[in-house]
């Protein structure tokens, strides 16, 4: 039986941070579902760096359908969770259904991959206290406030929690996540 992976996201998620793990995990043989606040066509964004800007810029990205709403998610059906970044985590962290989904994965010690601004959701669920993480570097104060030890590196593994800074670190992020995932929940 094929193991299922859940990606939780919403509008304004970083296109690459949703679609890279989606495709990479499917390539590994996993069934991947995308959940959002509601079933709809999601509108992702592209964050990039341009000379003269003090921070990243944002442009429209790809659209992609959500397979199910957070209210429809049964965490028991999934072997692992992926939390992409972009701006989506800024508002998704306030969703009690999503925090409950995340808590279920963490309580069951299932693999969780988070990247960029995704750890804002984990912080909102009060699940970073005493853990080692990385995130988009500007979030270092947020991670420390949430009780985490922040490490500025491509990928940080703390048990079954794998975090990464941003899309330029995808290869290291998925390499480390797949090690954890294969050990806990092989594709078939």
C-alpha positions as CSV (number, residue, x, y, z in Angstrom):
1,X,0.0,0.0,0.0
2,X,1.3,3.5,-0.9
3,X,1.9,5.8,2.0
4,X,0.1,9.2,1.8
5,X,1.8,12.6,2.4
6,X,-0.1,15.7,3.3
7,X,1.0,19.2,2.2
8,X,-0.8,22.0,4.1
9,X,-0.9,25.4,2.4
10,X,-3.0,28.3,1.1
11,X,-3.0,31.3,-1.2
12,X,0.3,33.2,-1.3
13,X,2.4,30.1,-0.6
14,X,5.8,30.1,-2.4
15,X,5.2,28.2,-5.7
16,X,8.5,26.3,-5.5
17,X,8.1,25.3,-1.9
18,X,4.7,23.6,-2.6
19,X,5.4,22.1,-6.0
20,X,9.0,20.9,-5.5
21,X,8.1,18.6,-2.5
22,X,4.8,17.7,-4.2
23,X,6.7,16.4,-7.3
24,X,9.7,15.0,-5.5
25,X,7.6,12.9,-3.1
26,X,5.4,11.6,-5.9
27,X,8.6,10.7,-7.8
28,X,9.6,8.6,-4.7
29,X,6.3,6.7,-4.9
30,X,4.2,8.5,-2.3
31,X,0.6,9.7,-2.8
32,X,0.6,13.4,-2.1
33,X,-2.5,15.5,-1.2
34,X,-2.7,19.2,-0.8
35,X,-5.0,20.6,1.9
36,X,-6.0,24.3,2.4
37,X,-8.6,26.2,4.4
38,X,-11.1,25.2,1.6
39,X,-11.2,23.2,-1.6
40,X,-10.4,25.8,-4.3
41,X,-7.9,26.8,-6.9
42,X,-4.9,28.1,-4.8
43,X,-2.9,31.1,-6.1
44,X,0.8,30.7,-5.3
45,X,3.5,33.4,-5.5
46,X,7.2,33.6,-6.5
47,X,9.6,35.3,-4.1
48,X,12.9,36.4,-5.5
49,X,15.7,38.8,-4.8
50,X,16.4,41.9,-6.9
51,X,19.1,44.5,-6.6
52,X,18.1,47.6,-4.7
53,X,15.4,45.8,-2.6
54,X,16.0,45.4,1.2
55,X,13.9,42.2,1.1
56,X,12.5,39.7,-1.4
57,X,10.0,40.7,-4.0
58,X,6.7,38.9,-4.7
59,X,5.2,38.1,-8.1
60,X,2.2,36.0,-9.1
61,X,3.1,32.3,-9.3
62,X,1.3,29.1,-10.3
63,X,-2.2,28.1,-9.5
64,X,-3.0,24.6,-8.1
65,X,-6.2,22.9,-6.8
66,X,-6.5,22.0,-3.1
67,X,-7.5,18.3,-2.9
68,X,-9.3,18.8,0.4
69,X,-10.1,21.4,3.1
70,X,-8.4,21.3,6.5
71,X,-11.8,20.2,8.0
72,X,-11.7,17.1,5.8
73,X,-8.2,16.0,6.8
74,X,-7.9,12.7,8.8
75,X,-4.3,12.8,10.0
76,X,-4.4,9.0,10.6
77,X,-4.5,8.5,6.8
78,X,-1.1,10.3,6.3
79,X,2.4,9.2,7.1
80,X,4.0,12.6,7.0
81,X,3.3,16.4,6.7
82,X,4.9,19.1,4.6
83,X,4.5,22.8,5.5
84,X,5.7,25.1,2.7
85,X,6.5,28.8,3.2
86,X,5.7,32.0,1.5
87,X,3.1,34.4,3.0
88,X,0.5,31.7,3.6
89,X,1.8,30.6,7.0
90,X,1.3,34.2,8.3
91,X,-2.4,33.7,8.2
92,X,-2.7,29.9,8.3
93,X,-1.1,29.8,11.8
94,X,-4.3,31.3,13.1
95,X,-6.4,28.3,11.8
96,X,-7.3,26.0,14.7
97,X,-8.0,23.1,12.4
98,X,-4.5,23.3,10.9
99,X,-2.9,23.6,14.3
100,X,-4.8,20.4,15.4
101,X,-3.6,18.6,12.3
102,X,0.0,19.6,13.0
103,X,-0.3,18.6,16.6
104,X,-1.6,15.2,15.6
105,X,1.4,14.5,13.4
106,X,3.9,15.7,16.1
107,X,2.2,13.8,18.9
108,X,2.4,10.6,16.7
109,X,6.1,11.3,16.0
110,X,5.4,11.3,12.2
111,X,7.8,13.1,9.9
112,X,7.2,16.8,9.4
113,X,9.0,19.0,6.9
114,X,8.8,22.8,7.2
115,X,10.5,25.5,5.1
116,X,10.9,29.2,5.0
117,X,7.9,30.8,6.9
118,X,6.3,27.4,7.5
119,X,7.8,27.2,11.0
120,X,5.4,30.1,12.0
121,X,2.7,27.5,12.0
122,X,4.7,25.1,14.2
123,X,5.5,28.0,16.5
124,X,1.8,28.9,16.8
125,X,1.0,25.4,17.8
126,X,3.6,25.8,20.6
127,X,5.6,22.9,19.2
128,X,9.1,24.4,18.9
129,X,10.0,24.7,22.5
130,X,13.3,22.9,23.1
131,X,13.8,22.0,19.4
132,X,16.4,22.8,16.9
133,X,15.1,24.5,13.7
134,X,16.0,26.7,10.8
135,X,13.7,29.0,8.9
136,X,13.9,32.0,6.6
137,X,16.7,34.0,8.4
138,X,14.5,37.0,9.2
139,X,12.4,34.6,11.4
140,X,15.3,33.9,13.8
141,X,13.7,36.1,16.5
142,X,10.4,34.4,16.1
143,X,11.9,31.0,16.4
144,X,13.8,32.0,19.5
145,X,10.7,33.5,21.0
146,X,8.9,30.2,20.4
147,X,11.6,28.4,22.5
148,X,13.6,26.9,19.6
149,X,17.3,26.9,19.0
150,X,17.8,28.6,15.6
151,X,20.5,27.3,13.3
152,X,21.2,29.1,10.0
153,X,21.8,26.2,7.8
154,X,20.4,24.5,4.7
155,X,18.6,21.8,6.6
156,X,18.2,21.0,10.3
157,X,16.9,17.6,11.5
158,X,15.5,17.4,15.1
159,X,14.1,13.9,15.4
160,X,11.3,13.7,12.8
161,X,11.1,17.5,12.3
162,X,13.1,18.6,9.3
163,X,13.4,22.3,8.6
164,X,15.0,24.5,5.9
165,X,15.5,28.2,5.2
166,X,14.0,28.7,1.7
167,X,13.7,27.3,-1.8
168,X,17.5,27.6,-2.7
169,X,18.0,24.9,0.0
170,X,15.5,22.4,-1.5
171,X,18.0,19.7,-2.3
172,X,19.3,19.5,1.2
173,X,15.8,19.8,2.7
174,X,14.3,16.9,0.7
175,X,17.5,14.8,1.0
176,X,17.2,15.0,4.8
177,X,13.4,14.7,4.9
178,X,13.5,11.6,2.7
179,X,16.0,9.9,5.1
180,X,13.6,10.4,8.0
181,X,10.6,9.5,5.8
182,X,12.1,6.3,4.4
183,X,13.0,5.2,7.9
184,X,9.5,5.9,9.4
185,X,7.2,5.3,6.4
186,X,8.6,3.8,3.2
187,X,6.7,4.6,0.0
188,X,5.4,1.1,-0.5
